[in-house]
């Protein structure tokens, strides 16, 4: 810490951490992929408040069990750390607690991996009580298997003669405290999940379709939401600016109204702890009528970002949602031909959240996908097909229900995409 005085008042400033970032390139990986991932790690480190002073890539057939990197490379990192005054080393891939501890002891530096770095950024950015709970749950889940490593005076701990004592009792006590807190947070997040479910039911009863923004971090989702809804949510050109979800009404004279919701940005190698902790938030995607997959059209890794998001959507089991690809930040695109090629390969809408260009076209596309069928649709659904009946209540607005022998007859309004899947039951 650096201390000083201003107008007679003592001021304490945290010394900026100086980081060495490192990655391992395995035979199956292409060099540019590793370098690009390391570039992104550097951006994450900067977003967390660190200064990147050196970067290292090692090519190996496989990680070493003890140090992840080879011992010679770790010595090289130690030398680079001394030369640059580094006090932190960040690994681009997950480290086991043992690897993290061994590298730290060898280097004499604090060592973290990409997961810990992302968790730190989330902890800095979370603003709402819900967001803070979700981040704390992810951090505790990440910390629990690393507790032994935090106790440097318990190196011989492992059971047996000479290892039992108050230290072990304290360690087990800490584990119990963390597990108890994890259970408490999960209970609180379950209340959040119930509250969100009630909100969604209210929107459904109001007949308002829900459109959810998804995409890679820093793709411009919040700027797009602000432009389309007139909101003034905080938006900045940095990774993970938005953690707390937001929903706003999109309306206009003579236009179909719908709810537009923002979500946390995705990223390659997104920690599983975060996906699990943010489950209540990400459930919004499963309930949306349409997803807007927003991508930064000016980013050189556009295709890789799209693939990462699509992979995560598949893991969340929402890849089957009707989706519109939105090429954002067109005002920054230096080579329009590359974007034109992408537009020709798959349906997409090119826009600029900053200038507003293309948003009228996007609005038309959204309205075409969420507009309910004119009048009511009558379906006769057999009792044995409970899934189809549940779908009507989940994705539509049931106007009338008549339970008959062997089947249920519903008068219901459904989005066109859902109505198509139930066409066999139309009366």
Secondary structure, DSSP 8 states (H G I E B T S, - for coil): -EEEEETTEEEEE----EEEEEEEE-TTS-HHHHHHHHHHHHHHHHHHT-EEEEEEEEE-SS-BTTTBS-HHHHHHHHHHHHHHT--EEEESS---HHHHHHHHHHHTSEEEEHHHHHHHHHHHH--SHHHHHHHHHHHHHHHHTTHHHH-GGGTT-SSSTTT-SHHHHHHHHHHHHHHHHHHHHHHHHHHHHHHHHHHHHHHHHTT-EEEEEEEBTTSSHHHHHHHHH-------SSTT---S-EEEEE--TTS--EEEEE---B-TT--HHHHHHTHHHHHHHHH-SEEEEEEETT-TTHHHHHHHHHHHHHHTT-TTS-EEEEEE-GGG-S-HHHHHHHHHHS-EEE--TTT-TTHHHHHHHHHHHH-B-SS-EEEEEETT-HHHHHHHHHHSEEEEEEEETTEEEEEEE-BHHHHHHTGGGB-
